[in-house]
């Protein structure tokens, strides 16, 4: 794979990296057992570990601030932009229907593939190689203070706590095929719906609902910054 050459990675098990770029729609259409789903699960945890370790060692900040920074740089938007910058979309394999709808460049798919690639690298070459890879992708963005994501949920939570109100996120609908679901979520404060959002993951839909509530400023006494 050309991408491995560009990243100076000499693989021991090329199949791991190949699977990291295979979407379930492709494996289903081609009766192929490999895809990125299991790798994505592992990669998510490995990225969290490496970024958490970096923040602990390099940044003299409290736990809450470390959590916010980590969330900003391992979110879907951030991983998607890193994947695009590395041209991962050129290697993605999706089914015909998914490809027709632009699947190779979908944010959720590319973010998942970034995580899957990290897992493949971890299993094949070990944690030190993962650190090297993340140093010039995710961690480089942290050091440059690059903005990918605004944590609307945290901002909304701060103002809700200030007013001593309760907050909850409720899934009101979900639709689409298993590999491309869309979630609709409403955010409620003291059981009153203040914002709605949709997204390809529940987390993204919750962020969009929180953003909607903040922009409306409905039912929140303290002015939002």
C-alpha positions as MATLAB code, in Angstrom:
seq = 'XXXXXXXXXXXXXXXXXXXXXXXXXXXXXXXXXXXXXXXXXXXXXXXXXXXXXXXXXXXXXXXXXXXXXXXXXXXXXXXXXXXXXXXXXXXXXXXXXXXXXXXXXXXXXXXXXXXXXXXXXXXXXXXXXXXXXXXXXXXXXXXXXXXXXXXXXXXXXXXXXXXXXXXXXXXXXXXXXXXXXXXXXXXXXXXXXXXXXXXXXXXXXXXXXXXXXXXXXXXXXXXXX';
ca = [
       0.000    0.000    0.000;
       1.367    3.366   -1.049;
       0.170    5.055    2.140;
       2.419    2.794    4.208;
       5.425    3.782    2.114;
       4.582    7.460    2.523;
       4.366    6.996    6.302;
       7.608    4.965    6.415;
       5.793    1.942    7.802;
       7.172   -1.485    6.899;
       4.304   -3.848    7.734;
       4.639   -7.264    9.279;
       0.981   -8.057    8.612;
      -0.366   -6.166    5.608;
      -3.833   -7.664    6.084;
      -4.380   -5.564    9.203;
      -3.946   -2.338    7.234;
      -6.039   -3.590    4.323;
      -8.917   -4.407    6.685;
      -8.619   -0.943    8.242;
      -9.840    0.577    4.963;
     -12.718   -1.840    4.263;
     -16.235   -0.658    5.067;
     -18.926   -3.197    5.965;
     -20.880   -2.343    2.809;
     -17.920   -3.554    0.716;
     -17.395   -6.761    2.686;
     -21.134   -7.539    2.526;
     -21.331   -7.047   -1.231;
     -18.212   -9.100   -1.867;
     -18.835  -11.846    0.720;
     -15.622  -10.805    2.412;
     -15.170  -11.329    6.142;
     -12.736   -8.477    6.843;
     -13.710   -4.878    7.663;
     -12.649   -2.080    9.978;
     -15.262   -2.354   12.736;
     -13.300   -4.378   15.313;
     -10.150   -2.399   14.584;
     -12.037    0.862   15.048;
     -13.137   -0.248   18.530;
      -9.540   -0.873   19.558;
      -8.134    2.203   17.824;
     -10.497    4.501   19.705;
      -9.032    3.289   23.019;
      -5.434    3.407   21.817;
      -5.786    7.017   20.662;
      -7.349    7.974   23.988;
      -4.423    6.360   25.817;
      -1.672    8.062   23.804;
      -3.313   11.496   23.881;
      -4.073   11.159   27.617;
      -0.459   10.193   28.281;
       0.789   13.192   26.292;
      -1.471   15.612   28.178;
      -0.447   14.162   31.539;
       3.273   14.385   30.798;
       3.388   17.692   28.905;
       0.594   19.856   30.285;
       0.369   21.120   33.861;
      -3.411   21.336   33.890;
      -6.250   19.851   35.937;
      -8.156   16.686   35.060;
     -11.227   18.518   33.785;
      -9.189   20.642   31.379;
      -7.287   17.586   30.131;
     -10.602   15.868   29.456;
     -11.880   18.833   27.440;
      -8.704   19.078   25.370;
      -8.657   15.357   24.656;
     -12.315   15.423   23.601;
     -11.598   18.279   21.199;
      -8.787   16.451   19.412;
     -10.109   12.888   19.274;
     -13.641   13.816   18.179;
     -15.106   12.871   14.813;
     -14.316   16.239   13.215;
     -10.653   16.114   14.223;
     -10.051   12.512   13.160;
     -11.878   13.162    9.887;
      -9.610   16.106    9.057;
      -6.516   14.084    9.915;
      -7.729   11.273    7.659;
      -8.367   13.705    4.800;
      -4.940   15.274    5.197;
      -3.381   11.825    4.815;
      -5.577   11.092    1.766;
      -7.126    8.068    3.457;
     -10.208    8.512    1.249;
      -8.173    7.281   -1.708;
      -7.804    3.853   -0.078;
     -11.315    3.354    1.304;
     -13.316    0.414   -0.055;
     -17.091    0.779    0.174;
     -20.030   -0.916   -1.513;
     -21.511    0.443   -4.732;
     -24.477    2.061   -3.014;
     -22.307    3.668   -0.365;
     -19.862    4.907   -2.982;
     -22.684    6.472   -4.998;
     -23.669    8.512   -1.933;
     -20.114    9.763   -1.414;
     -19.187    7.190    1.200;
     -15.465    7.415    0.576;
     -15.422   10.954    1.923;
     -18.108   10.737    4.603;
     -16.996   12.232    7.885;
     -18.120    9.300   10.053;
     -16.487    6.698    7.815;
     -13.137    8.481    7.527;
     -13.010    9.163   11.272;
     -13.663    5.469   11.919;
     -10.974    4.477    9.426;
      -8.432    6.726   11.144;
      -9.144    4.859   14.386;
      -8.953    1.500   12.598;
      -5.609    2.426   11.034;
      -4.202    3.303   14.464;
      -5.350   -0.090   15.764;
      -3.722   -1.861   12.819;
      -0.482    0.012   13.486;
      -0.672   -0.832   17.188;
      -1.227   -4.553   16.571;
       1.427   -4.719   13.866;
       4.205   -2.461   15.184;
       3.436   -1.637   18.812;
       2.688    1.429   20.907;
       5.878    3.333   20.097;
       5.005    3.389   16.396;
       1.521    4.594   17.279;
       3.058    7.422   19.322;
       5.223    8.386   16.344;
       2.204    8.439   14.031;
       0.006   10.413   16.429;
       2.840   12.862   17.151;
       2.587   14.324   13.650;
      -1.201   14.070   13.390;
      -3.354   14.438   16.504;
      -0.696   15.683   18.925;
       0.744   18.103   16.366;
      -2.709   19.696   16.170;
      -2.805   20.057   19.963;
       0.573   21.771   19.985;
      -0.547   24.176   17.260;
      -3.804   24.882   19.130;
      -5.706   23.999   15.990;
      -9.454   24.247   16.502;
     -11.543   21.311   15.276;
     -14.424   21.188   17.656;
     -16.345   23.215   20.183;
     -17.703   21.181   23.082;
     -21.261   22.496   23.136;
     -22.386   19.873   25.653;
     -19.856   21.055   28.223;
     -20.805   24.707   27.703;
     -24.510   23.938   28.054;
     -23.820   21.816   31.144;
     -21.961   24.690   32.810;
     -24.889   27.046   32.405;
     -27.427   24.456   33.449;
     -25.457   23.735   36.633;
     -25.244   27.461   37.304;
     -29.029   27.584   37.313;
     -29.303   24.301   39.247;
     -31.286   22.655   36.484;
     -31.211   19.065   35.237;
     -30.217   18.151   31.681;
     -30.890   15.033   29.628;
     -30.437   13.860   26.031;
     -33.163   11.700   24.519;
     -33.062    9.755   21.249;
     -36.305   10.569   19.452;
     -35.623    8.681   16.224;
     -33.011    6.659   14.358;
     -33.096    5.528   10.761;
     -30.959    4.317    7.881;
     -29.060    1.064    7.247;
     -26.865   -0.402   10.038;
     -23.654    0.910    8.449;
     -25.020    4.430    7.934;
     -27.485    5.270   10.699;
     -28.775    8.738   11.508;
     -29.790    9.621   15.058;
     -32.171   12.380   16.105;
     -31.801   13.655   19.659;
     -33.553   16.271   21.754;
     -31.870   17.929   24.736;
     -34.142   18.715   27.674;
     -33.558   20.989   30.642;
     -35.935   20.329   33.519;
     -37.890   18.151   31.073;
     -38.381   21.054   28.649;
     -37.038   20.490   25.130;
     -34.568   23.261   24.269;
     -32.669   21.925   21.281;
     -32.677   19.240   18.618;
     -29.886   17.695   16.589;
     -29.074   14.892   14.177;
     -25.835   13.041   13.516;
     -24.261    9.835   12.288;
     -23.463    8.951   15.920;
     -25.336    9.620   19.133;
     -22.427   11.732   20.393;
     -22.514   13.960   17.331;
     -26.302   14.305   17.515;
     -26.029   15.291   21.179;
     -23.442   17.961   20.352;
     -25.688   19.332   17.611;
     -28.678   19.381   19.977;
     -26.634   21.220   22.611;
     -25.465   23.708   19.967;
     -29.075   24.274   18.923;
     -30.080   24.964   22.541;
     -27.176   27.364   23.036;
     -27.920   29.282   19.858;
     -31.574   29.616   20.804;
     -30.615   30.529   24.392;
     -34.073   29.279   25.305;
     -34.853   28.833   28.977;
     -31.315   29.659   30.085;
     -31.117   32.625   32.392;
     -27.418   33.419   32.267;
     -26.234   34.993   28.984;
     -24.090   32.621   26.935;
     -20.636   33.664   25.796;
];
